[in-house]
Amino acid sequence: MSIPVLTQVYDEVRRLSIAGSVVAAGDFRLKKLIPPLEAAGQKAPVFAKVAQSITKLVESNEKTSSEALLEVSTLVNAILYTQGETGVQGDLQPIETTDLGQQQTQAGARVLKPLLEALTTTGSGRVEIIRDAHERGSFKDLRLVKPALAALDDVYPEIGEFVAIQVLPLYGKAILPELRAKFDIKGRGGHVRRLALMHKLDPEGTRETVKQALEEGSKEMKVAAIECLGPDDLSYLLENVKAKAKDVREAALKALGRSGTSESLAALQESLRSNDIGLAVAPVRESKNPQLIKFVVDEADAQSNLLLAGKVKDKKEQGKQVDRLLSLLECLRGRDDKQTDAFLTKWFARGEEFSAVKSEPGGKDIQQRLVQIMATGPAGAKKALIDGHASLSPDDLPDAFIAARLSRKPAEVYEIFSPYLTAKVDEKKKGRDPAFAKREAISEILSDTWRYGYGHRFRDLTDAAAESLKDLDPRWLDLAVKQNQLDLVQALARPGHAGANALLSAAFAAEFKKSKDLHDTGMILRTMARVQHPETTDSLIAVLSKHAKSAWGWYWIAPLIVELPKESAPKLEALLPTLPDKAVDQLIGYVTELKNKP
């Protein structure tokens, strides 16, 4: 029976229709199907005709491939049509539709397939795929609306939260009917996210649902409903600030933080004096009320003086007082007002006095929290921190470096902090040499954004401030190459730098020799691709050939193909027939995209 062979032909033709007819020339999968079709053609001439059409397709060029592919597709579909049935039993029903505005379908099959799998299946690595797709704007594809809505119930909470906060708001009010249809007021997890999302998209229209959730919802639903309340619900919120359940009190404080009334201000101040100070930090920090800021500064001032006065002798009680001061300091993070500026500058100058506080947490924790907040704080605080860089410990030095990058010119930052990299250090006493520790601290903060993205030290930066961190004096790379610091070179490398290219070549050769899977040379390959290293194509092909049977790692190495120059496409096309089918499936879409680069 030759129908299964025709079905394979159909699948391959469909694949080529998606990938583009230009990749059909020399396709080894189609070539494998020609002999069995020719054999079947001895009994049924139509199969011989199919074999001839496929031969014509694999021998085509860019000008003739589209016509040849259409011929094969038409012939195979016509034959298979005669072998099947059309139609379905039952009455016709209208298809449910919802207008989603001006969204456009843009995602290709190569992007869409792994993204759909990430949204609808389980397993590791899905968060990264979803985040990357969001950054690329792939969720503008209307085919992703339903899977994204379903992801609200994902077993991995981080995915549900990300989709609810970052993805679904893109579709606006058009998704409200679907959210309401699936909403269970007694539910948890995804249903709690649905309530918050419905309120975000349509506060007025969701008000009755919020009220119902307060009365009838699950515990988690009630907490979410409280966070949806506003100034009109002040009495209810004030009542729940004193609720027994901690999460209910926290939700009430968050809602009061958005209120701005004198009653809500008094409630927040009372919480800052109580054991609930940790719950009040976030809403207080978001408030711009000058009266509340003054209250926080005065409380932090008094708490600092109390600790330094030495009146609290018991270490356990002292630790509680330090913990309270740390929470008050957190309320000042991200502010740029004069009150905060004056407070931070004053206590930074007196920072050494906290060394006498030996509790857990203790004075060192206060010192570190101060410099962390100053790094992204007001202008005066930044200046004081930068000017005092020489007195800082290795742990605190990176915060002064961040402050400088946010407020000084790149050349000035280099002049101030590069001496830490060039300082003479005792390699034999690494753990005890402060100069060595400070050199490592500057090296790590220079490479942190490359290695991990914006971590905890950068959490309060605006997008504009984060963007400014990319501006660095070019001499940093020269220095990193001179000192043979591979991590730093990878972080700072730029196209056309001969020294960096030579170091990357040597590092790749050494790592490739001992590599055991696709991941081992990953960081170096990514850097080489980013800076258009002339050996990137050959190095990538070497890795793909050596680890073609690897079970994982394809999701990050395959996209590097698209970053290669278009001239690399023939080499990669020649590689594909030598690889296992599973590897080909992972790579062929990217090779096609590379080949079709403008």
Residue, then its C-alpha position, 0 to 999 in steps of 0.5 A: m500500500s503506497i498511501p502511507v508514502l503519499t502521506q509522508v510526501y504530504d507532510e514534507v510538502r506542508r513543511l516546505s510550504i511553511a519554511g518556503s520553497v527556496v529550501a526545497a532544493g536538494d532536500f534529503r527527506l524528499k529524496k528518500l521518498i522517490p525510490p518507493l514511489e517509483a517502485a509503486g509507479q510500476k503498478a499505478p502510474v500516478f505514483a510515478k508521476v508523483a516521483q517525477s514531480i518530487t525529482k523536479l522539486v529537489e532539482s529546482n532553484e530559487k526561480t523554479s522552486s515555487e512552481a515545482l512545489l505547487e505542482v507536487s502539492t496539487l498532485v498529492n492533495a488530489i490523490l489523497y482527496t479521493q481516498g478520504e471523506t468530507g463533511v460531518q454529521g450534525d447541524l451547523q453552529p455559529i463560531e464564537t468570535t470576539d473583537l480584539g481590536q488592532q492586534q496583528t498576527q506576526a509570529g511564524a511557525r518556528v516561534l509559535k510552536p515552542l511558545l504554544e508548548a510552553l503555555t500548554t504543557t509542563g516542564s522546565g525552561r518554559v518561563e524563559i521561552i514565554r518571557d522572551a516571546h513577550e519581549r519580542g512582541s510575539f503575543k500580538d499573534l491572535r492565535l495565542v490569546k486562548p492559550a495565554l488565557a488558559a495559562l492563568d491556571d498553570v501549575y507553575p505560579e510564576i507563569g500564571e503571574f507573568v501572563a496575568i501581569q505582562v501578557l493578557p493586559l495587551y488584549g484589553k477589555a476584549i478578553l473580559p467575557e472569557l475571563r468572566a466565563k471561566f471565573d470561579i469565586k470559590g477558586r484559587g490560583g488562576h481564579v484569583r488572577r482572573l479577579a485581579l485582571m478583570h479589575k485592572l481592565d475594568p474597575e467599574g464593571t468588576r466592582e460587584t464581582v469584587k464585593q461578591a468575592l469579599e462575601e463569598g470567595s475563598k480566603e485567597m479570593k478575599v485577599a485579592a478582592i481587598e487589594c481591588l478596593g479604593p477610597d470608597d471602601l475606606s471604612y472596610l479597609l481600616e477595619n481589615v488593617k486589624a484582621k487576624a490573618k496576616d495576608v488580609r492585613e497586608a492586602a488592606l495596607k496595600a489598598l490604603g497606600r493608594s488611597g491618600t486620605s488622612e485616615s489611610l495615612a494615619a493607618l500606615q503610620e500606626s503600622l510602621r510603629s507596630n509589628d506589622i511594619g514589614l507589611a507596610v513597607a511596600p505601600v509606604r514606599e509607593s506613596k509620594n505624600p510628603q507628610l508620610i515621608k517626613f514621618v518615616v525620616d523622623e522615625a528612622d532618625a529616632q531609631s538610629n539615635l536609639l541604637l547608637a545611644g547604647k541603651v538597648k543592651d540585650k542582643k535579641e532586643q537590639g536585633k529587633q531594633v535593627d530590623r525595624l530600622l532596616s524596614l524604615l530604610e526600605c521605605l526610603r528606597g527609590r525616593d529623590d526628595k530633599q528629606t530623604d537626601a539629607f537623611l541618607t547623607k547624614w547617616f552615611a557620614r556617621g556610618e562607622e558608628f553602627s559598627a558598635v552594634k553587634s546584634e543579628p542583624g547588626g550594624k554592618d547590615i545597617q551600613q550595607r542597606l544605607v549604601q544600597i539605597m543611596a546607589t539609586g537614591p537622590a543626587g546628593a546621596k549618590k555624590a556622597l557615596i561616590d566621593g567616599h568610595a575609598s572607605l567602602s568595604p568590598d561588599d559595598l564598593p559595587d553600590a558606589f560604582i552603580a551610583a557613578r554610572l547613573s550620575r557621572k560620564p563614562a570616562e569619569v567612572y573609568e578614571i575613578f574605579s579602574p585603579y581597583l582593577t590595576a591595583k597590585v594584589d597578593e594572589k597568595k592571600k586572596g581571602r585576606d587581601p582587601a585590594f584583591a577583594k575590591r578588584e573582584a567586586i568591580s569585575e563582578i559588577l561590570s559583568d553582572t548585567w551580562r551574566y544575570g541581567y539586572g539583579h537585586r542591586f538594580r531592582d529600583l532602576t527605571d527603564a531609562a536608568a537601566e539603559s544608561l548602565k550600558d554606556l561604558d568607557p571603551r578602555w574597560l575592554d582594553l583593560a580586561v583583555k590585558q588582564n586576561q579576564l574572560d568573564l569581563v571580556q565576554a561582558l564588555a566585548r564589542p565587534g572588531h576588537a582584535g584583542a577580545n577576538a583572540l581571547l575568545s578564540a583561545a577560550f573556545a578552543a580550550e572549552f570545546k576540547k573538554s566539552k560534553d554537551l551543547h551547554d559547555t561552550g554556550m557563553i563563549l559562543r553567544t559572545m562570539a555571535r554577538v560581536q560578529h567574531p569571524e570564527t563564529t560559524d565554524s565554531l558553532i558547526a563544530v559544536l553542533s556536529k560534536h553534540a548532535k545527539s544531545a537531549w537538551g540545550w537546543y532551545w538556546i543554541a539554535p537561535l544563535i544561527v540567525e545571528l550569523p552572517k547570511e553567507s553562513a547558510p550554505k555551510l549549515e545546509a551542508l551540515l543538516p543531512t549529516l545530523p540525526d532527524k531530531a537535531v534537524d527538526q531543531l535547526i532547520g527553521y533557523v537555517t531557513e530564517l538565516k537563508n532568507k535574511p534580507 
